[in-house]
Amino acid sequence: MPVVVVANPKGGVGKSTLATNIAGYFASQGHAVMLGDADRQQSSRLWLCLRPQEARPISTWEMTSDMIVRPPKGTTHVVLDTPGGLHGWRFNDVMKMADKLVVPLQPSVFDIFATRDFLDKVAENRHADKLAIGLVGMRVDARTLAADKLRTYIASLNLPVLGELRNTQNYVHLAARGLTLFDVAPQRVEKDLEQWQDLCRWLDTP
């Protein structure tokens, strides 16, 4: 059962947007998906409450104070949304359970420095050898100097870049209805689905 963790210690970088849409992608492929939320704000759990009954099902999990995960019976794919400032025993628990780590970052010097420290911490973790790591640029305007600086930084990391997602209200409007790009007619979100192609292929790779 693959476990995909979405993490970055910086708040507001789009972790919940990524986590919910990854869960939506897995559900669109017919998988039995569980979306967990380790963030105190519980954004992903709120999103699940907004999800309409006619949408493809995505389950949630029960978490105790020691982060024990109890997947619903029959779950085949797990996505975990994590809080900003992930550290200590929570960080170790997440690294232990993760098969894939998706790290979102925005074209901002603050995001870049926070992400650099986080990736160093991941590399030092004893579970890092089994972990596949991919980076996703969030709210990227390809025409800006900030986007160029982000690409320069990412190129120095020697990690796969899974995509650059544009700053669009599509994510906002869909999230308000408990939906993802993969729940609506493709022609409505064609540009965004194109940006997800490499990420989806990476998610499907064993």
C-alpha positions as CSV (number, residue, x, y, z in Angstrom):
1,M,0.0,0.0,0.0
2,P,1.8,3.2,-1.2
3,V,1.9,6.1,1.2
4,V,2.5,9.5,-0.3
5,V,3.4,12.3,2.1
6,V,3.1,16.0,1.2
7,A,5.4,18.0,3.5
8,N,7.3,21.3,3.8
9,P,8.0,23.0,7.1
10,K,6.8,26.4,5.6
11,G,3.2,27.1,6.1
12,G,1.0,28.4,3.2
13,V,2.9,26.7,0.4
14,G,0.0,24.6,-0.9
15,K,0.4,21.3,0.9
16,S,-3.4,20.8,1.3
17,T,-4.0,21.7,-2.3
18,L,-1.4,19.1,-3.4
19,A,-2.6,16.4,-1.0
20,T,-6.3,16.7,-1.9
21,N,-5.6,16.7,-5.6
22,I,-3.3,13.7,-5.3
23,A,-6.0,11.9,-3.4
24,G,-8.4,12.9,-6.1
25,Y,-6.1,11.6,-8.8
26,F,-5.8,8.2,-7.1
27,A,-9.6,8.0,-6.7
28,S,-10.1,8.8,-10.4
29,Q,-8.0,5.8,-11.2
30,G,-10.4,3.6,-9.2
31,H,-8.2,3.1,-6.1
32,A,-9.5,2.9,-2.6
33,V,-7.9,6.1,-1.2
34,M,-7.4,7.3,2.3
35,L,-6.5,11.0,3.0
36,G,-5.0,11.7,6.4
37,D,-4.5,15.1,7.9
38,A,-1.8,15.5,10.6
39,D,-2.1,19.3,10.5
40,R,-3.9,21.0,13.5
41,Q,-5.8,23.2,11.1
42,Q,-7.3,20.0,9.6
43,S,-7.7,21.6,6.1
44,S,-7.8,18.3,4.3
45,R,-10.4,16.9,6.8
46,L,-12.6,20.0,6.2
47,W,-12.2,19.4,2.5
48,L,-13.4,15.9,2.9
49,C,-16.5,17.1,4.7
50,L,-17.3,19.3,1.7
51,R,-16.9,16.5,-0.8
52,P,-20.2,15.6,-2.4
53,Q,-21.6,12.1,-2.1
54,E,-21.7,11.6,-5.8
55,A,-17.9,12.2,-6.1
56,R,-15.5,9.3,-6.1
57,P,-15.0,8.2,-2.5
58,I,-12.0,9.2,-0.5
59,S,-11.8,8.0,3.1
60,T,-10.2,9.5,6.1
61,W,-8.4,7.8,9.0
62,E,-8.3,7.8,12.7
63,M,-5.2,9.2,14.4
64,T,-4.4,8.8,18.1
65,S,-2.0,11.1,19.9
66,D,0.9,8.9,18.9
67,M,0.1,9.1,15.2
68,I,-0.9,5.5,14.8
69,V,-2.5,5.1,11.4
70,R,-5.5,2.8,11.1
71,P,-6.5,2.6,7.5
72,P,-10.0,1.6,6.7
73,K,-10.3,-2.0,5.5
74,G,-9.6,-2.3,1.8
75,T,-7.5,0.9,1.4
76,T,-5.0,0.6,-1.4
77,H,-3.5,4.2,-1.5
78,V,-2.7,6.6,1.3
79,V,-2.0,10.4,1.1
80,L,-0.9,12.3,4.2
81,D,-1.2,16.1,4.5
82,T,1.3,17.4,7.1
83,P,1.6,20.6,9.2
84,G,4.1,23.4,8.8
85,G,7.0,23.1,11.2
86,L,7.0,19.3,11.1
87,H,9.7,18.1,13.5
88,G,10.5,15.8,16.3
89,W,8.6,12.5,16.8
90,R,6.0,13.5,14.3
91,F,8.6,14.0,11.6
92,N,10.2,10.6,12.4
93,D,6.8,8.9,12.3
94,V,6.0,10.4,8.9
95,M,9.3,9.5,7.5
96,K,8.9,5.9,8.8
97,M,5.6,5.4,7.0
98,A,6.3,7.3,3.8
99,D,7.1,5.6,0.5
100,K,7.0,8.9,-1.5
101,L,7.6,12.5,-0.3
102,V,6.2,15.4,-2.4
103,V,7.7,18.7,-1.4
104,P,5.8,21.8,-2.6
105,L,7.6,25.2,-2.7
106,Q,6.8,28.6,-4.0
107,P,9.1,31.0,-5.8
108,S,10.0,32.9,-2.6
109,V,13.4,33.2,-0.9
110,F,11.7,32.3,2.4
111,D,10.3,29.1,0.9
112,I,13.7,28.2,-0.7
113,F,15.6,28.5,2.6
114,A,13.0,26.6,4.6
115,T,12.9,23.9,2.0
116,R,16.7,23.6,1.9
117,D,16.8,23.0,5.7
118,F,14.0,20.5,5.5
119,L,15.5,18.5,2.7
120,D,18.8,18.3,4.6
121,K,16.8,17.0,7.6
122,V,15.1,14.4,5.4
123,A,18.5,13.2,4.0
124,E,19.8,12.7,7.5
125,N,16.8,10.6,8.6
126,R,17.4,6.9,8.9
127,H,14.5,6.1,6.7
128,A,15.6,8.3,3.8
129,D,17.1,5.5,1.8
130,K,13.7,4.0,1.0
131,L,12.1,7.3,0.2
132,A,11.4,8.7,-3.3
133,I,11.4,12.5,-3.2
134,G,9.9,14.9,-5.8
135,L,9.5,18.7,-5.9
136,V,6.5,20.7,-7.1
137,G,6.6,24.4,-7.8
138,M,3.4,26.0,-6.5
139,R,1.7,29.2,-7.8
140,V,4.5,29.7,-10.4
141,D,4.3,32.4,-13.0
142,A,6.8,31.2,-15.6
143,R,7.4,34.7,-16.9
144,T,8.9,36.1,-13.6
145,L,12.4,36.5,-12.2
146,A,11.2,34.7,-9.1
147,A,10.4,31.6,-11.2
148,D,13.8,31.7,-12.7
149,K,15.5,31.8,-9.3
150,L,13.3,28.9,-8.1
151,R,14.4,26.8,-11.1
152,T,18.0,27.6,-10.4
153,Y,17.7,26.5,-6.8
154,I,15.8,23.3,-7.7
155,A,18.4,22.4,-10.3
156,S,21.1,22.5,-7.5
157,L,19.2,19.8,-5.5
158,N,19.5,16.9,-8.0
159,L,16.0,15.8,-7.2
160,P,13.1,15.3,-9.8
161,V,10.9,18.2,-10.5
162,L,7.4,16.8,-10.8
163,G,5.8,20.0,-12.2
164,E,5.2,23.7,-11.9
165,L,1.6,24.5,-11.0
166,R,0.2,27.9,-12.1
167,N,-1.5,30.4,-9.8
168,T,-5.2,29.8,-10.8
169,Q,-8.5,30.2,-9.0
170,N,-9.4,26.7,-10.3
171,Y,-7.9,25.1,-7.2
172,V,-9.7,27.6,-4.9
173,H,-13.1,27.1,-6.5
174,L,-12.9,23.3,-6.6
175,A,-11.6,23.0,-3.0
176,A,-14.6,25.0,-1.8
177,R,-16.8,22.2,-3.2
178,G,-14.7,19.3,-2.0
179,L,-13.5,18.6,-5.5
180,T,-10.2,18.3,-7.4
181,L,-9.1,18.7,-11.0
182,F,-9.9,15.0,-11.5
183,D,-13.5,15.4,-10.6
184,V,-14.6,17.7,-13.3
185,A,-14.8,17.7,-17.1
186,P,-11.2,17.7,-18.4
187,Q,-11.8,20.5,-20.9
188,R,-12.6,22.8,-17.9
189,V,-9.2,22.4,-16.4
190,E,-7.1,21.4,-19.4
191,K,-4.1,23.7,-18.7
192,D,-3.9,22.5,-15.2
193,L,-4.2,18.8,-16.1
194,E,-1.3,19.3,-18.5
195,Q,0.9,20.5,-15.6
196,W,0.0,17.4,-13.6
197,Q,1.1,14.9,-16.2
198,D,4.7,14.3,-14.9
199,L,3.5,14.3,-11.3
200,C,0.8,11.6,-12.1
201,R,3.4,9.4,-13.9
202,W,5.7,9.7,-10.9
203,L,2.9,8.8,-8.5
204,D,2.1,5.7,-10.6
205,T,5.7,4.5,-10.7
206,P,6.2,1.7,-8.1
